[in-house]
Amino acid sequence: MSKLKIAIQKSGRLSTDSINLLKSCGIFIDNGKDQLKANATNFPLEVLYLRNADIPQYLEDGIVDIGIVGENLLIEKEKKVTTVQQLGFSKCKLSLAVPKKVEVGDLSYFEGKKIATSYPNTLTKFLEKNSINADIHHISGSVEIAPNIGLADGICDIVSSGNTLFKNGLKESIVLLESQAVLVKSNQLDVEKEKLLDKLLFRIKAVQKAEKFKYILMNVPDDKVAAISNILPVLKSPTVLPLVEKGWSSIHSVIEEKKFWEVIDSLKEAGAEDILIVPIDKMVL
C-alpha cells in the first residue's frame, strides 16, 4: 500500500505544532528519540524530520509528497509547489527592524542603508517594489546581532513576540508580510497519493472547524424555548430535551466561540440558566 511522505521541521515550535496537529487528526507517530524518519501507526503516513529551509526543495523534487512549512519560507524559496491549506499556527511577521535609538518615519529611512537578512529574495523584491536602494547582507543566522557589531544599519527578519528584537536593542519598523504554517504538496503526486492527501485534509479541516466552535447547553423554561432558540446563532436548529422537572427543557447547540460573548447577556435576560460551554474535539459538516 502506498504511503504519503510528509516533511516537517525537525525541531522547534513549528515541529511541535505540526506533530500536535497530526495527533489531533487521530494520527499517531511511532517515533523514538532523535529519529529523522518515522511511520504513523494508524494511517499510511511516513514522517521525515528535515531542516526547515530544505523542505521546499524536497517537495519540488518529489522526494516528499507533502510538507508543513511557513508561508514566509515558500515566498523566499520560490519553489514550484502547491499550497493546500493554511493551518492557523506558528504565526509570525517578516519585518524590518532598526536600533531603538533610530527614529524611523517611513521606508525612505532605508535608502542607501545596509540591511542584514536571511530572506534576501523577499527583501529585494520588497525594496524594488518601493523604489528603495539598499545594500543587502545575506546572513544565515543570528541576524539580530548585525547592527550591534556595525555590519548593518537594520535587519529584515522573522518577528513573533518581539522579545528577541528587544533583547538585542532593536525595534520593529515596517512589516513586509504576515505568515503562518501551511500544508504544501509536491506537484508530482500520483492519483493514489492525492486520495490519501484528501483523507488527511478532511481530518485537518474537521479539527480546524472544531477550534472555532463550542458546544453550548442550558436549562430553559418551556415557555422561553422559542425565544431563546431565535437568539442562538446556530448551524441549523438547536436540540430541545425535556428535563425531569416539569416546565423546563435543556437546549443544546453549537455556537461560534467569538459569538458567545455577543449573545450571553441576551440568553440570560431571556430566561436561560445553568449555561455550559464545552470544547469540541472534531467537527464534520
N, C-alpha and C positions, 0 to 999 in steps of 0.2 A: 504493500500500500504506500502511496506517495505521502511524503511529509512536507509540510510547509516550513521553510527555514526562515527564522526571524532573527534579525540582528538588533541587539540593544547595547547601550553603553555599559562597559564592564564594571564601572564603579561610579559613585556619586549620586546626587539627588535624582537625576533622570533615570538612572538604573533602578533605584528603589521604587520610584513611581511606576515604572514600566512593569516590574515584577508584581507590584500590588494590583495593577490593572488586570494582568493575566489571572491572578488569584481571584479577583472579583468576578471574572468571567468563568470561574469554575475550573480553571486550568492550573494544574499543579506541576511544578518543575522539580525533577529529581536531580538536584544539583549539590555536589559536595563542595567543600572549601577549595577555592582557587581554580575550579574547573572553568575552562573557557568555552566548553560546549556541553550542553545537557539536553535531555529529552523530557517532554511532558509525559506524565504517566497516564493521562486520560483524554488526550487529544493528539492528533497526528501533527505534532509541532516539535521542531528542533530549535533550540535557542543557542545562538552564538554571541558570546560576550566580546565586543570589539572596542577599539578606540573610537570615540565619537566621530572624530574627523575622517575616519576611514569608511564609515558606513555608507555614505552616498556613492562612493566608487564601487564598493562591493555590490550595491544594488544595480548600478548601471551595467556592471559586468555580468550580472545574473548569478553571482556566487551565492547570494542570499536572495530570498523571494520578497520579503517584506522587512521593514525596519521601523524603529521608533526613534526619531531624531527631533531636534529643534528646527523650527522654520528658518531661523537665522542661519543655520548651517547649510540648509538647502539653497538659500539665496546666495550665500557666499561661494559654494562649490559649483553651482550651475551645472548639475549633472542631469542626464536625461532619465528622470524617474517621474513617477506619478503620485501626487498626494491623494490619499484615500479618505482620511478623516482627521479633523482636528480633535485633540484629546483633552484639552482644557487644563492640563497641569504643566508644571515646570515653566510657568510664565515668566518672561523677562523682557528687557528692552536692550536694543543696541543703541548706545548713546555716546555723544561727545562729552568729554569732561575736561575741566581745567583746574589749576590750583585755586584754592579757596580765595586767595587774595585778588584774583583776577576779576575785573568787572566785565561781564560779557553782555553786551546789549543785543547783538544778533549774530548771524552766521558770518558776517563780514570780519569779525574778530580773527577768524582762522585764515584770512588771506595772507599768504606768504609765510605762514607758521609751519612748524614741524609737528606732525601728529603720529604717535605710535599706535599700532593696532595689530590685532590678529585677524582682522577682516578687511584686507586691502581692496578686494574686488568690490565689496559693498560700499566701502567708504569712497573709493574712486568714482563710482557711478553717482553717488550722492553729491559729491563735490562738483563733478562735471555738470550735473543737472542744475546746480545752483550757481554755476559760473565762479567757483572759488578755486584758486590755485594754491595748493599747499604741498609741502614735502612730506610724503608718507613713508614712515619707517615700519617695515613688517617685522613684528616680534611674535615668536611662538607662544611665549608665556610671560607671566609677571609684568603685564603691560603697565600696571598702576605705578610702578617704580620709575618709569621713564622720565616724567617731569622732575622728580626729586634728584636725579643724577645728571640732569642737564641734557638728556638725549632728545627731549621733545617739549613743546610748549603745551601740549594737551594730548589726550588719548581718545581712542574710539574703542569701546569695549562693552561687553555684556554687563547689564546692571539688573540685579534682582532686588535686594533690600536697600542697597546703597551703603551698607556698612563697610565694605572693602574700600570704596572711594573715600569715605570719611576717615578711615584709619590711615590712609595714605595722603591726607591733606588735600583731597580733590573734591570737586562738586560737579554734579551733572548739569550740563548746559543745554544741549539740544538732543532730542530723540530722533534717531534715524528711522527705526522701525520697532514694532512690538512683535513678540514671538511667543509661541507655545509649542509643546510637543505635538507632533503629528505622526500618524501612521502612513508610511510610504511604501509603495510597491515597485518592484522591478517591471520594466516593460517587456520582459521575456517570459512571463508566466504562461504556462500551458493551461488548457481547459480544466483539468483536474485540480490544479492548484488554485485557479480562480474560484472554483466551487468551495474549496477549503477556506479561502480568504473570505468569501461571502458568509460562511458559517461563523467565522471568528468575528467579522464585522457586525453580524446580527447580535452576538453576545455583548460586544462593546457598546453598541447603541442602547441595548437594554439596560446596561449598567449606567450609562450617561444619563438616560432618561430618568432613572430612579433617583439620581442625585439631585434632581431639580424638584422632585415631588415628595410629599409626605402623606401618610395615611392619617386621616382625621376621624375621630368618633366622639360623640357627645350624647348626653341624655337630654330629651326634649319633651315638653308636654304635648300630648296628641293634637291639641288644637293649635299648636305652633309649628307643626311639621311642615306644612305647605309654605309658610312664610320663611322659615329657616332654609328650606330646600332652595328657594329662589335666591337667597343671599349667597349660597355656596357657589364659587366658580369651579364647577366640577367638569370632568371629562365628558360624561353623559348625564347620568342622573344618580342621586345618592341611593344607598340601600337603607331601608327603614325596617327595623326589627322591634317587635313588641317586648316590653320589659315585664317582669313578673308583677311589678306594682302597676295596678290598673291606672290608665290615664297617661302613661308615659311610654315613650319609644326611644330607641337608640338609633341615631343616624350615623352611617358610615360612608366615607367618601375619600377621594384622592384630591389633593389640592397642591398647587404650586407653592413652595415654601415662601417665596417672596410676596405672594398674595395673602398669606395667612394673617400677617400683621395689619393688612389693609381692612380685613373683614372681622377680626376678632371682637372688636367693640360692638359691631352690629349684631353678631351672633349672640353675645351676652345680653344685649338690650332686647333681643327678640325672644329670649327665654331659654337659651341653651345653657346647660350646666355640665359640670364634670368633663370638660373638653380635654381630650388627649391627642397628642401628635406623636406619631410613630414613624421611625425611619422605614424606607422601602429598600429592600436589597436589590431586586431586579424588577424591571417593568417592561412588559411586552405588549405592544399595542397593535 
